[in-house]
Amino acid sequence: MILKLVVTGANGQLGREVARQGGKHELLLAGRDVLDISNRVAVTAFLKAHKPDAVIHCAAYTQVDRAETDENGAFLVNVIGSQNLAASCLEIGARLVQVSTDYVFDGTKRQPYREFDAVNPQTVYGRTKWQGEEIVRQILGRHYIVRTAWLYGDGNNFVRTMRKLATGNPVLKVVHDQVGTPTSTVDLARVIYKLLESDAYGTYHATCQGQCSWYEFACEIFRQDRKRVLVEPVLTEQFPRPAKRPAHSVLDNHMLKMTIGDPMRSWQEALQEYLAQD
Ligand SMILES: NC(=O)c1ccc[n+]([C@@H]2O[C@H](COP(=O)([O-])OP(=O)(O)OC[C@H]3O[C@@H](n4cnc5c(N)ncnc54)[C@H](OP(=O)(O)O)[C@@H]3O)[C@@H](O)[C@H]2O)c1
């Protein structure tokens, strides 16, 4: 199936990988310079002019700490932007892939979160991403809401930060009491394209397999890099940030396993591929 696809946020970390994996499909790459999703008139005109089969919506207000003092800014992008896209998709008969986050949960569950678990966002970012999900559900039936976490790819991310910090710092202090699953944009983009081949609309968790703390993630980066770096585990309270991070935000890809049957790779395997190429 060859699809005509619009990619929002095409210059972001995930947008770039979605563009790279476009393959046989006809892609219209819409970075912020091409399409500001918060502009309803522009979104309507763009989608009506191009009439894609689907929109892969990778644009978002992702500055978690800044959002705490810029609620309207985050709302405009994460909620109104999603509303604009969903409404235009409805009008032209297109499907929508809405990318969301583990921050919709409060991180207090000790087991991996499943798709139908109750949300309880603790931050402005998490709340606006949840509201973005909800507005898509209300407007457009043919949606795939794909929640991911701890994403890294071609952009600013934890792996690049650790590699940079390793030169010139004898000891790195990394948080050990937040647990999640590092996820490569390669794996996430792959699953998005698989979902688009199906009509299995709904809400999905899509992270790599396994779990670790940020400290364990850092140790694994240096182990695979064969670098001797002293990493010291520390507590979240030693690194106060404006936005609260969920302590335990491991996601269970239950819906993916039950529909398209793709559990995704282990986080260590995906990391190995990334480190070899980045
Ligand atoms: N990164 C993570 O760890 C993580 C974890 C869970 C979920 N997610 C979700 O995954 C998705 C992709 O994240 P990412 O890591 O690729 O983020 P990213 O690198 O920050 O990319 C987001 C892109 O959206 C663009 N954008 C912001 N406002 C816009 C607007 N009004 N109109 C059009 N484009 C706009 C940004 O452009 P500018 O650079 O010009 O602002 C940026 O290119 C997002 O939905 C995010 O919430 C990310």
PDBQT file of the ligand as one rigid body, heavy atoms in Angstrom, charges set to zero:
ROOT
HETATM    1  N1  LIG A 301      11.643  13.239  23.310  1.00  0.00    +0.000 N 
HETATM    2  C1  LIG A 301      11.085  12.391  24.163  1.00  0.00    +0.000 C 
HETATM    3  O1  LIG A 301      11.759  11.848  25.067  1.00  0.00    +0.000 OA
HETATM    4  C2  LIG A 301       9.625  12.040  24.054  1.00  0.00    +0.000 A 
HETATM    5  C3  LIG A 301       9.086  11.155  24.991  1.00  0.00    +0.000 A 
HETATM    6  C4  LIG A 301       7.730  10.823  24.883  1.00  0.00    +0.000 A 
HETATM    7  C5  LIG A 301       6.968  11.348  23.879  1.00  0.00    +0.000 A 
HETATM    8  N2  LIG A 301       7.516  12.239  23.001  1.00  0.00    +0.000 N 
HETATM    9  C6  LIG A 301       6.644  12.777  21.951  1.00  0.00    +0.000 C 
HETATM   10  O2  LIG A 301       7.189  12.366  20.713  1.00  0.00    +0.000 OA
HETATM   11  C7  LIG A 301       6.884  13.337  19.715  1.00  0.00    +0.000 C 
HETATM   12  C8  LIG A 301       8.156  13.723  18.977  1.00  0.00    +0.000 C 
HETATM   13  O3  LIG A 301       9.077  14.271  19.925  1.00  0.00    +0.000 OA
HETATM   14  P1  LIG A 301      10.538  14.695  19.501  1.00  0.00    +0.000 P 
HETATM   15  O4  LIG A 301      11.483  14.144  20.521  1.00  0.00    +0.000 OA
HETATM   16  O5  LIG A 301      10.766  14.401  18.074  1.00  0.00    +0.000 OA
HETATM   17  O6  LIG A 301      10.435  16.268  19.746  1.00  0.00    +0.000 OA
HETATM   18  P2  LIG A 301      11.282  17.449  19.081  1.00  0.00    +0.000 P 
HETATM   19  O7  LIG A 301      12.596  16.952  18.604  1.00  0.00    +0.000 OA
HETATM   20  O8  LIG A 301      11.237  18.561  20.066  1.00  0.00    +0.000 OA
HETATM   21  O9  LIG A 301      10.411  17.829  17.804  1.00  0.00    +0.000 OA
HETATM   22  C9  LIG A 301       9.211  18.517  17.892  1.00  0.00    +0.000 C 
HETATM   23  C10 LIG A 301       9.096  19.376  16.661  1.00  0.00    +0.000 C 
HETATM   24  O10 LIG A 301       7.848  20.052  16.700  1.00  0.00    +0.000 OA
HETATM   25  C11 LIG A 301       8.059  21.349  16.182  1.00  0.00    +0.000 C 
HETATM   26  N3  LIG A 301       7.016  22.292  16.572  1.00  0.00    +0.000 N 
HETATM   27  C12 LIG A 301       6.836  22.900  17.765  1.00  0.00    +0.000 A 
HETATM   28  N4  LIG A 301       5.790  23.747  17.700  1.00  0.00    +0.000 NA
HETATM   29  C13 LIG A 301       5.304  23.664  16.437  1.00  0.00    +0.000 A 
HETATM   30  C14 LIG A 301       4.244  24.288  15.759  1.00  0.00    +0.000 A 
HETATM   31  N5  LIG A 301       3.450  25.190  16.357  1.00  0.00    +0.000 N 
HETATM   32  N6  LIG A 301       4.022  23.962  14.463  1.00  0.00    +0.000 NA
HETATM   33  C15 LIG A 301       4.812  23.064  13.846  1.00  0.00    +0.000 A 
HETATM   34  N7  LIG A 301       5.827  22.447  14.421  1.00  0.00    +0.000 NA
HETATM   35  C16 LIG A 301       6.078  22.747  15.715  1.00  0.00    +0.000 A 
HETATM   36  C17 LIG A 301       9.407  21.745  16.723  1.00  0.00    +0.000 C 
HETATM   37  O11 LIG A 301       9.942  22.813  15.982  1.00  0.00    +0.000 OA
HETATM   38  P3  LIG A 301      10.950  23.844  16.694  1.00  0.00    +0.000 P 
HETATM   39  O12 LIG A 301      12.196  23.074  16.952  1.00  0.00    +0.000 OA
HETATM   40  O13 LIG A 301      11.082  24.916  15.672  1.00  0.00    +0.000 OA
HETATM   41  O14 LIG A 301      10.280  24.286  17.956  1.00  0.00    +0.000 OA
HETATM   42  C18 LIG A 301      10.194  20.439  16.549  1.00  0.00    +0.000 C 
HETATM   43  O15 LIG A 301      10.802  20.372  15.278  1.00  0.00    +0.000 OA
HETATM   44  C19 LIG A 301       6.186  14.479  20.447  1.00  0.00    +0.000 C 
HETATM   45  O16 LIG A 301       4.787  14.302  20.337  1.00  0.00    +0.000 OA
HETATM   46  C20 LIG A 301       6.598  14.285  21.894  1.00  0.00    +0.000 C 
HETATM   47  O17 LIG A 301       5.641  14.826  22.779  1.00  0.00    +0.000 OA
HETATM   48  C21 LIG A 301       8.832  12.587  23.061  1.00  0.00    +0.000 A 
ENDROOT
TORSDOF 0
